[in-house]
Each structure stands twice: as structure tokens, then as C-alpha cells.
Amino acid sequence: MAKTPPVCEFGWKARDFKLPATDGRMLSLTDIRGPKGTLVMFICNHCPYVIAVRDRIIRDAAELMTLGVGVVAISANDAEAYPRDSFENMRAIAEQERFPFPYLYDEDQSVVRAYDAVCTPDFFGFNAGLELQYRGRLDASRKEEGPADVRRDLFEAMKQIAETGEGPLDQVPSMGCGIKWKETA
């Protein structure tokens, strides 16, 4: 069932983390923070919403990084219940798709909870002060890729944040598969 995150809570401060990356490093928010902003994306390997736009995520992230925006993707799904989202499969996807950004694994789901992420994809766009300025969609795509000329909502918002420190007031929430939570005892 599709989930939609809440509206952007402007000024909410980014939560720190230290997670393993698919390239073998341990990375924190400080390690990926950009001088003009930071984009934290919650994605996974198997979600049809993510798969439909993965090429666009890669394109937009690469362009944003040239503008001084730090970019990271985090997967937090229960890999026991969803083996396609295992760390080994994350490594394979990151390499196969040539992710220009680090892909981190939140195995204990503490970071996804700290960010209150709801779905994949869920985008958190922060300004240089690590204050939330965007929590919207990538573009109008859903389970299938939108038209080639669709407005690049995330890219335009993050570009604005990099230039002004403030995100757009009008934001359309992302939509995607709900986070696959681990059962708690």
C-alpha cells in the first residue's frame, strides 16, 4: 500500500548518524554534508516507486553534488523479510547503477526512526545549516516513470536551497512503499 510522508517541517534539524556504506566506509552526516545543503534520501532496492525513478535520482544527485549539495541514500528495510534489500544486494545495485552518492545501511532502523521516514523514496532536503527545507517528491512519477519533460521538483527545490538557504513553500509529498519495519519483541 502506498504511503505519503507529512508536509515539510521547516527548520527541523537533521539527525546525525554513523552507518556502513556499500563501499566499506562508515559515514556520518558530517562526512556527507555539503557546503550549500544536504539531501538525505531513504530508498531501497525492491520498491517499484524507487526502481521507476532510480535513473532520475542518480541524474539529479550527480547534478546537485556539483552545486555543493551533499547527497546520501539510506536503506533501512527489514532485509530478513525482504532479501532484495540486503546489504549485499545494496552493494550490487550501487555498483551496477554507479551511484554517485554513498548508499548506507540502517540495519537497526534507528536512523529511519530518527528521521521519521515513511516510505521509499522519502527525501529530506536541508540547507547549509542542516535545517529541513524540503520534504517533497522527486517529480510527478509514481510506480512508473513520468514523461521526460516532467518538472524536476526535488532538483529545483535543492537548487533553490543551495542558492538561498530556503526551500519552496509549495511542496508535493513523495509517494512510495511503506518502510518495511522489523518485528519488535
Protein Blocks (a to p, Z undefined) as FASTA:
>chain_A
ZZddddddehiacdddddddfkopacdfklmocfkbccdddddfklmklmmmmmmmmmmm
mmmmmnopacddddfbdfklmmmlgmklmmmmmmmnopabdcdddfkommmmmnopabdc
ddddddfkopafbdcdfblcdfbccdfklccfklmmmmmmmmnopacfbdcddddddddd
dddZZ
